[in-house]
Amino acid sequence: MNGKRYDVIVVGGGSGGSAFCKRAAGYGARVAIIDRGVKYVDGVRVGAGAGGTCVNVGCVPKKLMFNAAAVKEAISPETGVAEGYGWTIPMDSVSFNWAGLKKKRDAYVQRLSDGYVNGWKKAGVDVYGGAARFADRGNGETPSIKTIEIENDGSLEVLEADRVVIACGGKPSLPPIPGTELCITSDGFFDLEVQPKKVAVVGAGYIAVEMAGILHALGSETHLFFRGATVLRHGFDPFVVTQLMEAMRSHGPALHANSTPASVSAAPDGTKTLTLADGSEFGGFDVVLMATGRDPLGSSLNLPASISLDNKGYVVVDEYENTTEKNVCALGDATTSGYELTPVAIAAGRRLADRLFGGEPRARIEYKDVATVVFSHPPIGTVGLTEPEARQKFGDANVAVKQSAFGSMLFAFNDPDHKVKTGLKLVTVLPTETVVGLHCIGPFSDEMLQGFAIAVRMGATRRDFEASVAIHPTIAEEFVTFGGWGQKKTTDGTLKPWLAPYLDPKPWSSKTLFALGSLAGAAATTALFLLKSLKST
């Protein structure tokens, strides 16, 4: 089997694969990238397109819809913000053009997707379209680790390479219940031509929370069903989850806790009915959106048996993105790295290219203190350990927490029951009070997290935070004024000045120590000379 030969073939045109291929090509590598494109099978979207999930059916279009929802929230009587600031907006004259927004959003996304392809070509990368798979050897028993077949509309093309990088990403999953063919996923949300009047969103993760929040804010009657007592049960600090639940109860979708879906059925009028495991039924839904998780796509690649998968189908990788097969690497959502986030895949792709083709064998991403944001209503920002994680890792006696919840100035003129709370929390480890977790919820949390994430990664302490002069009036200032700014309680309860680190005595530098040593040596030599002189006299 002889095909066009490359130094490396990248399977997947998403964020991670794109970042890798452009950087590798910049180092002079001969690179091919394979993107499967977009097809619709029985009306269901298959494949994201160039740029992957983030550009086409994830981060980018979702943020545009979040922005649209934020505009509606600002003027809506439900939140009362505009009215509080003196605006009189007759809501009966306000209309929302879902189809018009979709048209502009899709055009924006298409420009970005086209830009990815153009960027690959400009970097000298050969671009192929179609479904990629590892090719079988001649005897049909053992897949080759260096030969990739591309199937596209019935035609087959073969490529060969010294290395392969798997960056195929993932896809939305559906629960194993009857009637899911009547449902849509987060991918299908972006295909909706008409705004649904009544929607059921099923799921407890960030995608479910974001989709439900957007639909509710834009005016759809939205019901959120989740199996536990709260949403965001995994990976998020209980403090921000509690604040989010309160906010959603106040001005969010209808919440249905402890609800396990059992089936979905179609009614004669074309609407859908969601039946729960306890037998209760909820009907009249124009759309049932399943946001119950995502599955990796590695199993669709005819992977060699020598490439290990975990029990969920994720490609097993080490800290350098190596799989269990030599010369095959993997990165992004399809791997066991644990972070299904666009910036993580981009960073991993670039560092892998640095290592394989940039002459830097140490290059890798550190999967630690990765900041993330949930575009909920209000948004959440988080980096580092949650309080339970910190207590489990360091012990209860070694963890100190500072947290605060208050009404943001944005809602200064709202009635008390319409003030959306802002919550901020620091998780620190004693005795230095090193900040190992930082969590916030409230307006602009998504925008202010990045700078604090840098501080957490650099090992900042609460003393470092307190040494910063606050920007007032802002939400973020609470993070640097938790302790009264410049004072700290002693063990007997009295307040003492808490000086900034820059006032600490400076340690002796090597130059200073060398100079002092030289002076000491000279002094000793002089003293010895004088002593000998005295003895001789």
FENKA-V137816 format. One record per residue. RES is the residue in one small letter. PSI is psi in radians with two decimals (999 if undefined). Layout:
RES:PSI ; RES:PSI
//
This chain:
m:1.85 ; n:2.15 ; g:-3.09 ; k:2.40 ; r:2.42 ; y:2.88 ; d:-0.64 ; v:2.46 ; i:2.28 ; v:2.13 ; v:1.77 ; g:2.18 ; g:0.54 ; g:-2.85 ; s:-0.82 ; g:-0.83 ; g:-0.68 ; s:-0.81 ; a:-0.72 ; f:-0.86 ; c:-0.69 ; k:-0.70 ; r:-0.71 ; a:-0.74 ; a:-0.60 ; g:-0.46 ; y:0.02 ; g:0.07 ; a:2.59 ; r:1.98 ; v:2.42 ; a:2.46 ; i:2.43 ; i:2.10 ; d:2.26 ; r:-0.21 ; g:-2.80 ; v:2.29 ; k:2.76 ; y:2.09 ; v:2.02 ; d:0.66 ; g:0.01 ; v:2.31 ; r:2.32 ; v:2.04 ; g:2.55 ; a:-0.67 ; g:3.00 ; a:2.26 ; g:-0.26 ; g:-2.89 ; t:-0.80 ; c:-0.87 ; v:-0.69 ; n:-0.75 ; v:0.53 ; g:-2.12 ; c:-0.90 ; v:-1.02 ; p:-0.54 ; k:-0.76 ; k:-0.62 ; l:-0.71 ; m:-0.63 ; f:-0.72 ; n:-0.74 ; a:-0.71 ; a:-0.65 ; a:-0.65 ; v:-0.79 ; k:-0.73 ; e:-0.63 ; a:-0.57 ; i:-0.16 ; s:2.41 ; p:-0.38 ; e:-0.70 ; t:-0.52 ; g:0.25 ; v:-0.94 ; a:-0.77 ; e:-0.68 ; g:-0.52 ; y:0.28 ; g:0.06 ; w:2.30 ; t:1.94 ; i:1.88 ; p:1.83 ; m:-0.39 ; d:-0.22 ; s:0.03 ; v:2.29 ; s:2.73 ; f:2.23 ; n:1.53 ; w:-0.83 ; a:-0.68 ; g:-0.73 ; l:-0.74 ; k:-0.73 ; k:-0.80 ; k:-0.69 ; r:-0.80 ; d:-0.66 ; a:-0.70 ; y:-0.81 ; v:-0.71 ; q:-0.68 ; r:-0.73 ; l:-0.76 ; s:-0.77 ; d:-0.61 ; g:-0.57 ; y:-0.85 ; v:-0.79 ; n:-0.65 ; g:-0.69 ; w:-0.82 ; k:-0.70 ; k:-0.55 ; a:-0.09 ; g:0.29 ; v:2.37 ; d:2.28 ; v:2.27 ; y:2.55 ; g:2.46 ; g:-3.14 ; a:2.11 ; a:2.60 ; r:2.64 ; f:2.32 ; a:2.57 ; d:2.66 ; r:3.11 ; g:-0.60 ; n:-0.05 ; g:0.14 ; e:-0.71 ; t:2.04 ; p:2.47 ; s:2.54 ; i:-0.04 ; k:0.01 ; t:2.23 ; i:2.29 ; e:2.49 ; i:2.07 ; e:2.20 ; n:1.88 ; d:0.74 ; g:-0.29 ; s:2.70 ; l:2.29 ; e:2.53 ; v:2.31 ; l:2.62 ; e:2.64 ; a:2.77 ; d:-0.53 ; r:2.74 ; v:2.38 ; v:2.10 ; i:2.05 ; a:0.86 ; c:-0.19 ; g:-2.69 ; g:-3.06 ; k:2.76 ; p:2.50 ; s:2.83 ; l:2.50 ; p:2.68 ; p:1.19 ; i:2.74 ; p:2.49 ; g:0.10 ; t:-0.28 ; e:-0.24 ; l:-0.09 ; c:2.94 ; i:2.90 ; t:-3.01 ; s:-0.55 ; d:-0.81 ; g:-0.43 ; f:-0.69 ; f:-0.10 ; d:-0.10 ; l:2.08 ; e:-0.47 ; v:2.42 ; q:2.18 ; p:2.49 ; k:-0.63 ; k:2.25 ; v:2.46 ; a:2.19 ; v:2.21 ; v:2.13 ; g:2.80 ; a:-0.05 ; g:-3.05 ; y:-0.57 ; i:-0.77 ; a:-0.78 ; v:-0.76 ; e:-0.82 ; m:-0.78 ; a:-0.71 ; g:-0.74 ; i:-0.86 ; l:-0.74 ; h:-0.82 ; a:-0.58 ; l:-0.06 ; g:-0.02 ; s:2.46 ; e:1.97 ; t:2.33 ; h:2.24 ; l:2.06 ; f:2.27 ; f:2.64 ; r:-0.60 ; g:-2.87 ; a:-0.42 ; t:2.96 ; v:3.04 ; l:0.87 ; r:-0.32 ; h:2.19 ; g:0.02 ; f:2.49 ; d:2.39 ; p:-0.50 ; f:-0.86 ; v:-0.52 ; v:-0.75 ; t:-0.76 ; q:-0.70 ; l:-0.76 ; m:-0.71 ; e:-0.74 ; a:-0.73 ; m:-0.64 ; r:-0.58 ; s:-0.80 ; h:0.82 ; g:-2.86 ; p:2.85 ; a:2.25 ; l:2.34 ; h:1.56 ; a:2.83 ; n:0.74 ; s:1.96 ; t:2.09 ; p:2.43 ; a:-0.60 ; s:2.82 ; v:2.34 ; s:2.79 ; a:2.37 ; a:2.82 ; p:-0.50 ; d:0.08 ; g:-0.15 ; t:2.98 ; k:2.62 ; t:2.27 ; l:2.12 ; t:2.31 ; l:2.94 ; a:-0.45 ; d:0.06 ; g:-0.19 ; s:2.57 ; e:2.49 ; f:2.13 ; g:-3.08 ; g:0.29 ; f:2.27 ; d:-0.59 ; v:2.39 ; v:2.02 ; l:2.03 ; m:2.07 ; a:1.06 ; t:0.26 ; g:-3.13 ; r:2.62 ; d:2.49 ; p:2.72 ; l:0.14 ; g:-0.58 ; s:-0.25 ; s:0.00 ; l:0.14 ; n:0.87 ; l:2.51 ; p:2.61 ; a:-0.38 ; s:-0.19 ; i:2.00 ; s:2.47 ; l:2.64 ; d:-3.08 ; n:-0.13 ; k:0.03 ; g:0.13 ; y:2.47 ; v:2.21 ; v:2.19 ; v:2.74 ; d:-2.97 ; e:-0.24 ; y:0.25 ; e:0.26 ; n:2.40 ; t:-3.03 ; t:0.06 ; e:2.27 ; k:2.44 ; n:0.19 ; v:2.06 ; c:2.88 ; a:2.60 ; l:2.84 ; g:-2.70 ; d:-0.34 ; a:0.03 ; t:3.02 ; t:0.26 ; s:-0.49 ; g:-0.07 ; y:1.91 ; e:1.20 ; l:2.40 ; t:-0.90 ; p:-0.52 ; v:-0.78 ; a:-0.70 ; i:-0.83 ; a:-0.73 ; a:-0.71 ; g:-0.78 ; r:-0.74 ; r:-0.59 ; l:-0.71 ; a:-0.69 ; d:-0.71 ; r:-0.78 ; l:-0.61 ; f:-0.09 ; g:0.07 ; g:0.38 ; e:1.54 ; p:-0.30 ; r:-0.19 ; a:2.27 ; r:2.84 ; i:2.53 ; e:2.01 ; y:1.27 ; k:2.48 ; d:0.84 ; v:2.10 ; a:2.56 ; t:2.76 ; v:2.49 ; v:2.16 ; f:1.08 ; s:-3.01 ; h:1.62 ; p:2.90 ; p:2.76 ; i:2.47 ; g:2.41 ; t:2.49 ; v:2.44 ; g:-2.75 ; l:2.54 ; t:2.92 ; e:-0.82 ; p:-0.68 ; e:-0.72 ; a:-0.73 ; r:-0.64 ; q:-0.65 ; k:-0.72 ; f:-0.20 ; g:2.52 ; d:-0.73 ; a:-0.28 ; n:0.13 ; v:2.29 ; a:2.48 ; v:2.43 ; k:2.24 ; q:2.73 ; s:2.50 ; a:2.32 ; f:2.88 ; g:2.17 ; s:2.63 ; m:-0.41 ; l:-0.55 ; f:0.50 ; a:-0.60 ; f:0.14 ; n:2.72 ; d:2.66 ; p:-0.64 ; d:0.03 ; h:0.27 ; k:1.97 ; v:2.15 ; k:2.56 ; t:2.41 ; g:2.36 ; l:2.51 ; k:2.38 ; l:2.32 ; v:2.10 ; t:2.79 ; v:2.24 ; l:2.77 ; p:-0.19 ; t:-0.21 ; e:0.75 ; t:2.30 ; v:1.98 ; v:-0.11 ; g:2.39 ; l:2.21 ; h:2.42 ; c:2.63 ; i:2.39 ; g:3.06 ; p:2.32 ; f:0.15 ; s:-0.60 ; d:-0.60 ; e:-0.45 ; m:-0.14 ; l:-0.59 ; q:-0.81 ; g:-0.70 ; f:-0.55 ; a:-0.65 ; i:-0.78 ; a:-0.74 ; v:-0.76 ; r:-0.53 ; m:-0.03 ; g:0.51 ; a:2.57 ; t:2.96 ; r:-0.47 ; r:-0.69 ; d:-0.74 ; f:-0.81 ; e:-0.40 ; a:-0.21 ; s:2.35 ; v:2.23 ; a:2.62 ; i:2.12 ; h:2.48 ; p:2.14 ; t:2.88 ; i:-0.69 ; a:-0.42 ; e:-0.42 ; e:-0.58 ; f:-0.48 ; v:0.16 ; t:0.32 ; f:-0.68 ; g:0.26 ; g:0.12 ; w:1.65 ; g:0.08 ; q:2.65 ; k:2.48 ; k:2.39 ; t:-3.13 ; t:-0.44 ; d:0.10 ; g:-0.05 ; t:2.71 ; l:2.34 ; k:2.69 ; p:2.46 ; w:1.68 ; l:2.66 ; a:2.69 ; p:-0.51 ; y:-0.16 ; l:-0.03 ; d:2.57 ; p:2.36 ; k:2.34 ; p:2.67 ; w:2.29 ; s:2.87 ; s:-0.62 ; k:-0.73 ; t:-0.78 ; l:-0.68 ; f:-0.75 ; a:-0.77 ; l:-0.68 ; g:-0.71 ; s:-0.76 ; l:-0.74 ; a:-0.70 ; g:-0.75 ; a:-0.71 ; a:-0.72 ; a:-0.70 ; t:-0.76 ; t:-0.76 ; a:-0.70 ; l:-0.69 ; f:-0.77 ; l:-0.69 ; l:-0.73 ; k:-0.66 ; s:-0.73 ; l:-0.70 ; k:-0.65 ; s:-0.42 ; t:999
//
